[in-house]
Amino acid sequence: MRIRNITLTELSEKTGLTISNLSNIKNNRITSIRFSTLEKLCKVLDCNLVIF
């Protein structure tokens, strides 16, 4: 997020995900993640989602 210069609050507003969920993802406190969540994050952060 530092590279993209975006805060959790901004990311939350742009993705529709809660700040607490984003915080858990950021701090590696999750065991799984939905593809729809990854898609939202990749769209806002301008990254590629490659599914094998």
Secondary structure, 3 states (H helix, E strand, C coil): CCCCCCCHHHHHHHHCCCHHHHHHHHCCCCCCCCHHHHHHHHHHHCCCCCCC
